[in-house]
Amino acid sequence: QGASPPKACPRPFSPLGGAAGMKRPGDSFASPHGGKNRPGSFDMGDRPKNCLGAPRGRPVSSTYVTAGQVVVISEVEDVLDPIAEKKHLAERLDSSRGCLLSSSYEYPGRYAQWTMGFVDPPVCLEAWGRRFRVKALNPRGIPFMPVIADVLKSADFLEKCTSNIHGIDGTVREVETFFPEEERSKQPSIFSVIRAVVTLFTSDEDAHLGLYGAFGYDLAFQFEKVEQRKAREPEQRDLVLYIPDDLLVINHQSRESWRVRYDFVFHTKDGMSCTKGLSGQGPEVPFETRTVLPEGVGPRELEQGEFAKFVDKAKEKFARGDLFEAVLSQTFREPCRVPPSVIFNHLQQRNPSPYGFHINLGGGEFLVGASPEMFVRCERNLQGMRVETCPISGTIRRGKDALEDAEHIRQILTDPKEESEITMCTDVDRNDKSRICEHGTVQVIGRRQIELYSKLIHTVDHVEGYLRPEFDAIDAFLCHTWAVTVCGAPKTWAMQFVEDMEKSQRRWYGASIGHVAFDGHLNTGLTLRTVRIHKGVAEVRAGATLLFDSVPESEEKETELKASACLLAVTSSFDSAVPRPVDTPNASSPWEVVGAGKQVLLIDFEDSFVHTLANYCRQTGATVTTVRHTKAPQALQSMPVVDLVLLSPGPGKPSDFGLSEHIKRALDRKLPIFGVCLGLQGTVEYFGGRITQLDYPVHGKPSNVNVLKSCTNGSEPSMFKGLPKTFCVARYHSLYAARPLPDCLEEIACVAPAGHDNSTRLVSNGSGTAPVIMGVQHKSLPVAAVQFHPESILTSPDHGLQLLANALMLRAA
């Protein structure tokens, strides 16, 4: 603040006279640094590739002149250790202002991995409603002030504007004239100030330089007439954007990393000035952790069950037709025990996302997040300025493994309520684009696609359009403000409902973070899955999309689930420098002790799944010897100790393998026997039962199985101890055990007759029909069998392992 006025700039950098290697607006020769001739921006067919938000290629050092006659001198150098540089930058942001944006998530045609960040920027633009301030954050920011002040003072959208060498203060006038809806993004607003700054520095030569930071939710009220019911904190800002002068860039795909250092030369009525040689050190304010919440501040904004009541209120609006959908949110709080950089590193490693960020906003306020959702992205190709969005609507929790994930994906894709959610969101999004895009160019290029995150599965649509010539990226940004996925529809009424119902102002939640580039492109993400840290208190706000079909308690749980990953990052003492160990194949399991020290003889009846079955047995701790059925007699004779004979599945009939002889040999030695599929059929035949053929074979099909109570004592069968009463299994069979069973065997499980597919058909049972037998157990001998495959991917691994653990515990009655 007490810095001296900027020094006079050496003559070689005159924006009027030019200099060797300098480019000026309108020059047609190839750009070494950016724009349409940027390295890496074209493929073999000379068609521009979409960069998916990532840097297009390493630039070279250069000098160029912007549209506002500012000379920009960039010096580019390679970064040898990008991981260390990124970590160091994140740590510096704990005490110094700046911004780190990092995509750690890839999706073909949508997202790539990249990082861009800086600390100690020279210039900051902040806003409170229509009032704004542009200020120098260090001595290098002082030369910017006269030039920006001249531009703003000559504009017709300001009510007042004052300036000195350290900053500019002004107020944007209220709208006085009529604006058609198609042009509402052109009306006076705080974005008029942003547009003026962008115009001053506009150049196709640099894809990196621009405004970086955060946009607040209340900015929408400069365009939408919403009556504010909640008191606003006077110091709460609606906008914080920085112009950097030392930028770290990492392109993870190309494995290139570089740093761009900028100097700026300005020409004003008082002469010339430049940033060269000036100090870029800004103030440092050490971050202060907190171990308890302040007095009177609770961990939840709403009491348990209160959010569910809001859902009931929303359903009244839906019933009347006032709203189609609404997004309500609530805030959770924790004391911030670790610096923001630790939270950021935790989220980067545990919650990869396309929009990760760590922003020091100044004033003890930070935003740290891992947002899954694009807000608006704009980039130019041969067809024009492309604008795209990826509305997310439809959420279900992740499973504990890939198999459960698949089941949850099936559930969400077949849920009519989830389909309605995203349909309404995308219809509104298409309407937003149609305001400013060429007719016929607004297209849905991805429908209900699945994106997987650490704790959640989302369904996502992908929508694109091409801007009409009179509109730019800022217009695209504004016509979507804010996304239907964070407010609802119809938008204005939904925003009013949010304002009426929610307990506090949203601040940054539901708005945007990102980069408004001076070359005309834009890349922004929605401010979701975000930790707002202010004076040591970490706030995580999470919402749910409500429809008339919503179940209030489920929607409340969804907000808790969405907030959980960020809350875990806050409460954890996780240090990103020492990653937590991941699960390994040698990690102990709850079944490992069951089979420890036990010997299993697995008889292979020429089956295709026998080794997976053996793998499951070994996970119980048992030692498994697998032999083909032709060698089983010798193997049994050579093994002094056998704790379980496991009869594998297989093709054909039990008699094809002389299965009864294998069972007799095992019983002669009084060995426990467990059969799978063919093993069940052979067991039933051995004890005098009958095997018959299904009308419709069931191969690789899932079925629900019902566990039956024992007919002898009414208790749970020992084979299904620890398993649900009904669970899903995999079936591969054409033969099945007919009723009645031999008197010595009892039925312990059958197919649950649900649905109308062929896998749940009832079968003939003498005087009537009944579901297929899925499990049998001998009433006195240690013999049991199942007609399904516990080792298949259609059977939960937990259930399959529990079943085999139970088999190892078989004892004679």
C-alpha positions, 0 to 999 in steps of 0.5 A: 500500500505504501509503494512508490509510483511505478517507474518509467518504462524503458523505450524498447517496450513502447506499445506505439513504436513496436519492438522486435518480435512484438505482435499487434492486433490484426497481425496475420502471421502465425502465433507462437503463443496462443490463439488459433495457431497455438501449438497442439491445437490442430490434428492431422486433418487440420481440424481444431481439437477440443482441448477439454479445458486443458492447455493446448500446448506449451507456449514460447516466450513472446511480446504482443500488444492487446486490443487496449494497447497494453504490451504484454511480455511473457517469459516461459520456462519449463518446470522440472518437478510439477508435483512439488511445484503444485504442492508448494503453491497450494501451501503458499495459498494458505497465507497469500492470496491467489488461485489454484485450479486443478482437474484430476478427472478424465472423461472422453470428449468432456474432461482432461486433467490439467492444473493452473495456478498462481499466488500473489497476483498484482490485481484483484477485482471485487464486488458487493452487489453493484459496488466494485473495487479494483485494487493493487495487491502489491507494487506490481499492481500499481501500474495497472490502476491508471489504465483500468481507471481510464477505461472505466471512467469513460464507460457509460454503465457506471454511476460513479467511479473514483481512483488513486494509485492503489485502486478504483472504486465504483458503482454500476448504475441500475438498468434504466432502458428496455433490454430484450431477453436475448440481450439481457446479458448486455445490460449494465451489471458488474459483468460490464466491469468484467467485460471492460477489463477483458476488452482492455487485455484482449488478445488471441496470443495467449490462452493463459492470461485472464481473470481467475477466481469466484463468482457469488450466487447473488450476482444473478439478482442483477438479472433476475428480479428476486425479492431478497428475504435474508439479511446479507452480511455487508462484508460478504463479497459477490465476486473475487477475480485476479489477474495473475503475473506468474502462472504455473501450468501443468498439462497432465496428458502431454506430461508438460509443465511450464511457468509463464511470467508476465510483465506489462507495459502501459501507456497513459496520458502521463506517460508510460509505466511498466511492471518490470523490476517491481516487487510482486510480494503481497501481504501474508496472513498465516492461517489460524486453525480452530479446534471448536466451533464458535459459541452459538454456531452449531454443526448443522444449519438445520435440525435433523428432519427440518430439511424434510419439512422443506420438501413437503413445502416444495411439493405444495408448489409442484402440485399447484404448478408454481414449480416443476423442480426446486433445489434446496440446500443446507449447511454443515459446519466443522472447526477447521483443524488443518490448513486449506492446502491439506483439505485441497490435497485430500480432495484431490487424492480421494475425490478426483473431480474435473473442477478442483480448486483452492482459492484464497479470497483474502480477508480470512476467506477460502474456497476449497472444492472438488466440483463434479459439474461444469457450469459453462465452457466456451472455446472456438473451433472452425464452426464458431464459438462453442458453448457447452454444459454438462448438467448433473441431475440424478444421484445415488451412492457408490457401492462398496465394489464394482458389482454393487456400483453396477447394481446402483447404476441399473437402479438410477437408470431405471428410476422414473423420478431420476429421469424426470429430474435430468430431463427438466434440467436439460430442457431448461439448459437448452432454453438458456442456450437458445437465447444466444446460440445459432438456431439449430446448433443446440444439441444434446450430445450425451444423454444420461451418461454415468460419471463415478465419483468417490462417494456418488454416482451421477447421471449427466447430460452433455449439451452444446451450442454455437454462439451467434456472432454478436455474443461472446463467452461472457454472454454465454456465462450469463444466460446460464446464470445460475444452472437449473441444477442448483436452483430449479425451474422455472428459474425465476420462481425457483430462485424466489422459492430458494430465497424464501425457504433456505435459512441463510444466504448462499454466498458462493454455493451454487455459483461458479469458479474458474477462468475468463480468458483474455483470448475469448474462451472461458472455463467454469465449474459450479461451486459444489462439493465446496468447503468455504472457510472463514475465520477458521470455520469450515462450511459445507453446503449441499442440496437436493433436487426436489420433485413432486415424486421426492421422498422427504427423508431420502432428499435430506439424506442426499444432502448429508451424503453429498456433504460427507466427502468434504466434511471428511476432508475437513475433519481428517488430519490427512497429510497429502504428503503421506498417502494413506495405504490402500487396500491390498490383496494381502489385507485381512478379511472377516472370513480369513480366520474361518478357514485358517489351517483347513484343507479343501479338496476341490473336485473339478468337473471340467468347469469354467469357474472352478479357479474363481471358486478356489480363489474364494475358498483361499480368501477364507484362509483355507488351503485348496487343492484342485484336481480334475474328477478323473484324479480325485480318487488318488488325491483323496487317498493321498491327503491325510487331512481333508476338512471339506470336499467341494464339488464344483459346477460343470456341464452335463449331468451328474452321471457324466462324471460318476458324481455319486462315486465321489460323494460315496468316497467322501462319506466313507471317510466321514468328510463334509461335502459342499456342492455347487450347481452340478454338485447339488444335482449330484447330491440329490441324485446320490440320496435318491432324488430326481433331476429334471430339465428346465423349460427355459435354461438359465445361464448367466442370469441373476435371481433373488433367492429366499432363505427358508427356515429349517423344517426340523427346528424352525431356525436359520439353516447353518449354510446361510448364517450371516446372509440376508433372508433374500439376496441376488445370486448368479445362475448357470443351469438347465437341470434342477432338483425336483420335488419331493426331495428325499426324506434325508434332505431338506430344502433351505433356499428357493428362487424368489418368484418376483417378476416375469422373466424366464429366470423366475419361472415356477416349475412343476411340483407334482400337484402344482407349481413351485419356485426352483430349489436353490439350496439343500442340506442333509438333516444329519450328515455334514452335506449341503449344496446350492444351485447357484454360483457363489463365485460369480460377479452377479453374486455379491462377493460378501455373500459368496465368501460368507457362504463358503465360510459357512461350508467350512463350518459344516458338521454332522448333526 
